[in-house]
Structure formats: C-alpha cells, structure tokens
Amino acid sequence: MTRTFTGGMAATVLPADYQRIMSVLESDAAREGMRCQQLAAALGLQAVPAKVEGLRSKAKRLVERGWALQTRPGVFIQLGAPAD
C-alpha cells in the first residue's frame, strides 16, 4: 500500500533509507511507537550507538518534514497514527 503524507506526496519520494524507516513505522509492530533501538532491530541493523544515533537523526528529520510524529522523547510513530 502506498501511503500519502506531506502535501499528498507518497513516501516513495523519500530517499531509500527514509522509506525503510517509514515502512517499519507503518507496520503493526510500531503501532504504539518505536524507539530507535527497536527501529534498528526491525531494519536488521546492530543496535550499536552509531547506528541508533543515525536512525534517531533520520527519524527526527521525518518529524520535522511532516512524515512522522515523536509522541514522547525518542519514540516515533507514523503520521496519522493515534498518539498516546
């Protein structure tokens, strides 16, 4: 399913790394939100500080650009998902 977000654009306009993050945030596993360590595991990455911080930076960019929400410090969900 292709979801539309900011300005009616599909997530396919995003770079590949951001599309992968969005696909995880759209999954049932992320319904309650995901921490970056969980995102790393879901993406098949090691949960080492360098990888986790890189994901955190990208997730925050998705929030700034209207593609995702940060419900609590360090917890991210897809835009349009119910917040706590």
Phi and psi in degrees as GROMACS dihedral restraints (atoms count N, CA, C in turn):
[ dihedral_restraints ]
;  ai    aj    ak    al  type     phi  dphi    fc
    3     4     5     6     1   -95.8    20    10
    4     5     6     7     1   116.0    20    10
    6     7     8     9     1   -93.5    20    10
    7     8     9    10     1   148.0    20    10
    9    10    11    12     1  -109.5    20    10
   10    11    12    13     1   147.1    20    10
   12    13    14    15     1  -135.5    20    10
   13    14    15    16     1  -122.1    20    10
   15    16    17    18     1   -49.2    20    10
   16    17    18    19     1   119.1    20    10
   18    19    20    21     1    60.9    20    10
   19    20    21    22     1    22.9    20    10
   21    22    23    24     1    78.4    20    10
   22    23    24    25     1     7.9    20    10
   24    25    26    27     1   -80.1    20    10
   25    26    27    28     1   146.2    20    10
   27    28    29    30     1   -81.2    20    10
   28    29    30    31     1   153.7    20    10
   30    31    32    33     1   -61.9    20    10
   31    32    33    34     1   -15.5    20    10
   33    34    35    36     1   -66.9    20    10
   34    35    36    37     1   -11.9    20    10
   36    37    38    39     1   -77.7    20    10
   37    38    39    40     1   -13.5    20    10
   39    40    41    42     1   -79.2    20    10
   40    41    42    43     1   154.1    20    10
   42    43    44    45     1   -59.8    20    10
   43    44    45    46     1   157.4    20    10
   45    46    47    48     1   -53.6    20    10
   46    47    48    49     1   -43.3    20    10
   48    49    50    51     1   -61.7    20    10
   49    50    51    52     1   -39.6    20    10
   51    52    53    54     1   -71.5    20    10
   52    53    54    55     1   -35.6    20    10
   54    55    56    57     1   -62.8    20    10
   55    56    57    58     1   -39.8    20    10
   57    58    59    60     1   -63.6    20    10
   58    59    60    61     1   -42.3    20    10
   60    61    62    63     1   -63.0    20    10
   61    62    63    64     1   -45.1    20    10
   63    64    65    66     1   -62.7    20    10
   64    65    66    67     1   -37.5    20    10
   66    67    68    69     1   -64.3    20    10
   67    68    69    70     1   -35.3    20    10
   69    70    71    72     1   -70.4    20    10
   70    71    72    73     1   -43.6    20    10
   72    73    74    75     1   -65.3    20    10
   73    74    75    76     1   -24.5    20    10
   75    76    77    78     1   -82.6    20    10
   76    77    78    79     1   -12.3    20    10
   78    79    80    81     1   -75.3    20    10
   79    80    81    82     1   162.3    20    10
   81    82    83    84     1   -61.1    20    10
   82    83    84    85     1   -31.1    20    10
   84    85    86    87     1   -62.3    20    10
   85    86    87    88     1   -24.5    20    10
   87    88    89    90     1  -100.0    20    10
   88    89    90    91     1    10.3    20    10
   90    91    92    93     1   -54.2    20    10
   91    92    93    94     1   -40.3    20    10
   93    94    95    96     1   -90.2    20    10
   94    95    96    97     1     1.2    20    10
   96    97    98    99     1   101.6    20    10
   97    98    99   100     1   157.2    20    10
   99   100   101   102     1  -133.9    20    10
  100   101   102   103     1   140.3    20    10
  102   103   104   105     1   -83.6    20    10
  103   104   105   106     1   161.7    20    10
  105   106   107   108     1   -65.7    20    10
  106   107   108   109     1   -29.5    20    10
  108   109   110   111     1   -63.9    20    10
  109   110   111   112     1   -39.0    20    10
  111   112   113   114     1   -68.5    20    10
  112   113   114   115     1   -39.9    20    10
  114   115   116   117     1   -59.7    20    10
  115   116   117   118     1   -43.9    20    10
  117   118   119   120     1   -58.9    20    10
  118   119   120   121     1   -47.3    20    10
  120   121   122   123     1   -62.4    20    10
  121   122   123   124     1   -42.7    20    10
  123   124   125   126     1   -65.4    20    10
  124   125   126   127     1   -27.5    20    10
  126   127   128   129     1   -90.6    20    10
  127   128   129   130     1     0.7    20    10
  129   130   131   132     1    77.9    20    10
  130   131   132   133     1    21.8    20    10
  132   133   134   135     1  -100.0    20    10
  133   134   135   136     1   155.3    20    10
  135   136   137   138     1   -71.6    20    10
  136   137   138   139     1   141.0    20    10
  138   139   140   141     1   -85.3    20    10
  139   140   141   142     1    54.1    20    10
  141   142   143   144     1   -92.8    20    10
  142   143   144   145     1   154.1    20    10
  144   145   146   147     1   -50.5    20    10
  145   146   147   148     1   -41.4    20    10
  147   148   149   150     1   -62.8    20    10
  148   149   150   151     1   -43.2    20    10
  150   151   152   153     1   -70.0    20    10
  151   152   153   154     1   -43.4    20    10
  153   154   155   156     1   -64.1    20    10
  154   155   156   157     1   -43.4    20    10
  156   157   158   159     1   -67.6    20    10
  157   158   159   160     1   -35.5    20    10
  159   160   161   162     1   -63.0    20    10
  160   161   162   163     1   -42.2    20    10
  162   163   164   165     1   -65.8    20    10
  163   164   165   166     1   -39.9    20    10
  165   166   167   168     1   -61.1    20    10
  166   167   168   169     1   -42.6    20    10
  168   169   170   171     1   -62.1    20    10
  169   170   171   172     1   -44.8    20    10
  171   172   173   174     1   -67.6    20    10
  172   173   174   175     1   -40.6    20    10
  174   175   176   177     1   -63.5    20    10
  175   176   177   178     1   -39.9    20    10
  177   178   179   180     1   -66.1    20    10
  178   179   180   181     1   -34.9    20    10
  180   181   182   183     1   -65.2    20    10
  181   182   183   184     1   -39.3    20    10
  183   184   185   186     1   -62.3    20    10
  184   185   186   187     1   -37.1    20    10
  186   187   188   189     1   -66.5    20    10
  187   188   189   190     1   -48.4    20    10
  189   190   191   192     1   -59.1    20    10
  190   191   192   193     1   -32.3    20    10
  192   193   194   195     1   -96.6    20    10
  193   194   195   196     1     6.4    20    10
  195   196   197   198     1    82.9    20    10
  196   197   198   199     1    21.8    20    10
  198   199   200   201     1  -100.5    20    10
  199   200   201   202     1   -22.9    20    10
  201   202   203   204     1  -143.7    20    10
  202   203   204   205     1   172.2    20    10
  204   205   206   207     1  -125.5    20    10
  205   206   207   208     1   147.7    20    10
  207   208   209   210     1  -107.8    20    10
  208   209   210   211     1   106.7    20    10
  210   211   212   213     1   -79.9    20    10
  211   212   213   214     1   -34.3    20    10
  213   214   215   216     1  -142.2    20    10
  214   215   216   217     1   164.7    20    10
  216   217   218   219     1   -54.0    20    10
  217   218   219   220     1   120.1    20    10
  219   220   221   222     1    81.0    20    10
  220   221   222   223     1     5.3    20    10
  222   223   224   225     1  -117.2    20    10
  223   224   225   226     1   123.9    20    10
  225   226   227   228     1  -120.0    20    10
  226   227   228   229     1   144.4    20    10
  228   229   230   231     1  -136.3    20    10
  229   230   231   232     1   165.3    20    10
  231   232   233   234     1   -69.2    20    10
  232   233   234   235     1   152.9    20    10
  234   235   236   237     1   -64.2    20    10
  235   236   237   238     1   134.6    20    10
  237   238   239   240     1    94.1    20    10
  238   239   240   241     1    -9.3    20    10
  240   241   242   243     1   -79.2    20    10
  241   242   243   244     1   149.5    20    10
  243   244   245   246     1   -65.1    20    10
  244   245   246   247     1   129.4    20    10
  246   247   248   249     1   -88.4    20    10
  247   248   249   250     1   156.8    20    10
